[in-house]
Amino acid sequence: MALTITSSTYAGEFAGKYIAAALLSADTIEGGGITVKPNVKYKEVMKTLSTNALVKDAACDFADGSTVTLTERVLTPKEFQVNLQICRETLRSDWEAAEMGYSVFDTLPPSFADFVIGHIAAKVAQKTEETIWQGADGDEGEFDGFAALFAASGSGVNSVTPTTGVTAVTAANVIQEMGLVVDAIPSGVYGKEDLYLYVSQNIARAYVRALGGFGANGLGANGVNNGGTTWYNGGDLAFDGVKLFVCSGLADNDMVAAQKSNLFFGTGLLSDHNEVKLIDMGDIDGSQNVRIIMRFTSGVQFGIGSDICYYTI
């Protein structure tokens, strides 16, 4: 349905839908590669519990020989905004002027209003995807992404060291480097249904090319099913029994092995604080400007660091 702006604000129940379209269109979220926690108004504390060896030799008396360690990680979504101003004057010759009406007191074209909202949502989704993995809280419009959280002192995440001399993942070495990550996955995590090997786009392309043949490690000259470089037509990929998840937000040459249930994206997208406003300023200050305002919160956190493997060059 077209959205007509007539000197009013647009907010309320549909605001959350626009925010959701923006945030949930990020590749990692839309593809189901992360656990989404909505309605986080300020912060959410995630408790993690670990024990040492529980099973002991039997004895007549009770003997507490085990330990229970309870730790926590805090998911604190950060608030962001989009502020954009458009002058109707610039649209009269370049956009669908007839939609604006023939009076000088015209309105923003409904189709353009829809287009702007869609464009902003796509941009927010792209930025969110990149920030999920590469974000730095000190940078404008970003929160600490997984790369920063994994690299933080005391994170407990298993760091996977690239092969000596490797400066980039290519079709010639991708099998070897991916193998390093899979080999580092803890035995208690390997084989879990929601375990993924998250890879950057350049690694995914290198892997597809390697499986097309002309590579090392016994791949053969003609690749998968003798299809050569035409073997892959999209679809799911896996490596050594671990499902691959291609993340456009991951930095080149980065890989993460983790369970989806151990990676969290938090937002207040369903709370009352989300809003999308298109404000015609004509009746407010007499100008021909239309302002577009979005506010939302987002952030990421992981649960148990020892269950995660992080490879970066």
Secondary structure as the mmCIF struct_conf table of DSSP 4:
data_model
#
loop_
_struct_conf.conf_type_id
_struct_conf.id
_struct_conf.beg_label_comp_id
_struct_conf.beg_label_asym_id
_struct_conf.beg_label_seq_id
_struct_conf.end_label_comp_id
_struct_conf.end_label_asym_id
_struct_conf.end_label_seq_id
BEND BEND1 THR A 6 SER A 8
BEND BEND2 GLY A 12 GLY A 12
TURN_TY1_P TURN_TY1_P1 GLU A 13 PHE A 14
HELX_RH_AL_P HELX_RH_AL_P1 ALA A 15 LEU A 23
TURN_TY1_P TURN_TY1_P2 LEU A 24 SER A 25
BEND BEND3 ALA A 26 ALA A 26
HELX_RH_AL_P HELX_RH_AL_P2 ASP A 27 GLU A 30
TURN_TY1_P TURN_TY1_P3 GLY A 31 GLY A 32
BEND BEND4 ILE A 34 ILE A 34
STRN STRN1 THR A 35 LYS A 37
BEND BEND5 LYS A 41 TYR A 42
STRN STRN2 GLU A 44 THR A 51
BEND BEND6 ASN A 52 ASN A 52
BEND BEND7 CYS A 60 ASP A 61
STRN STRN3 VAL A 68 LEU A 75
STRN STRN4 LYS A 78 CYS A 87
HELX_RH_3T_P HELX_RH_3T_P1 ARG A 88 LEU A 91
TURN_TY1_P TURN_TY1_P4 ARG A 92 ASP A 94
BEND BEND8 TRP A 95 TRP A 95
HELX_RH_3T_P HELX_RH_3T_P2 ALA A 97 MET A 100
BEND BEND9 TYR A 102 PHE A 105
HELX_RH_AL_P HELX_RH_AL_P3 PRO A 110 GLN A 134
TURN_TY1_P TURN_TY1_P5 ASP A 137 GLY A 138
BEND BEND10 ASP A 139 ASP A 139
TURN_TY1_P TURN_TY1_P6 GLU A 140 GLY A 141
HELX_RH_AL_P HELX_RH_AL_P4 PHE A 146 ALA A 151
BEND BEND11 ALA A 152 ALA A 152
TURN_TY1_P TURN_TY1_P7 SER A 153 GLY A 154
HELX_LH_PP_P HELX_LH_PP_P1 VAL A 157 VAL A 157
STRN STRN5 ASN A 158 VAL A 160
HELX_LH_PP_P HELX_LH_PP_P2 THR A 161 THR A 163
TURN_TY1_P TURN_TY1_P8 THR A 164 GLY A 165
BEND BEND12 ALA A 168 ALA A 168
TURN_TY1_P TURN_TY1_P9 ALA A 171 ASN A 173
HELX_RH_AL_P HELX_RH_AL_P5 VAL A 174 ALA A 184
BEND BEND13 ILE A 185 ILE A 185
TURN_TY1_P TURN_TY1_P10 SER A 187 GLY A 191
TURN_TY1_P TURN_TY1_P11 GLU A 193 ASP A 194
STRN STRN6 LEU A 195 VAL A 199
HELX_RH_AL_P HELX_RH_AL_P6 GLN A 201 LEU A 211
TURN_TY1_P TURN_TY1_P12 GLY A 212 GLY A 212
BEND BEND14 GLY A 213 PHE A 214
BEND BEND15 ALA A 216 ALA A 216
TURN_TY1_P TURN_TY1_P13 ASN A 217 GLY A 218
BEND BEND16 ALA A 221 ASN A 222
HELX_RH_3T_P HELX_RH_3T_P3 VAL A 224 ASN A 226
HELX_RH_3T_P HELX_RH_3T_P4 GLY A 228 THR A 230
BEND BEND17 GLY A 234 GLY A 235
STRN STRN7 ALA A 238 PHE A 239
TURN_TY1_P TURN_TY1_P14 ASP A 240 GLY A 241
STRN STRN8 VAL A 242 VAL A 246
TURN_TY1_P TURN_TY1_P15 SER A 248 GLY A 249
BEND BEND18 LEU A 250 LEU A 250
HELX_LH_PP_P HELX_LH_PP_P3 ALA A 251 ALA A 251
TURN_TY1_P TURN_TY1_P16 ASP A 252 ASN A 253
STRN STRN9 MET A 255 GLN A 259
HELX_RH_3T_P HELX_RH_3T_P5 LYS A 260 ASN A 262
STRN STRN10 LEU A 263 GLY A 266
TURN_TY1_P TURN_TY1_P17 LEU A 269 LEU A 270
BEND BEND19 SER A 271 SER A 271
TURN_TY1_P TURN_TY1_P18 ASP A 272 HIS A 273
STRN STRN11 GLU A 275 ASP A 280
HELX_RH_AL_P HELX_RH_AL_P7 GLY A 282 ASP A 285
BEND BEND20 GLY A 286 GLY A 286
BEND BEND21 GLN A 288 GLN A 288
STRN STRN12 ASN A 289 PHE A 302
BEND BEND22 GLY A 303 GLY A 303
HELX_RH_3T_P HELX_RH_3T_P6 GLY A 305 ASP A 307
STRN STRN13 CYS A 309 TYR A 311
#
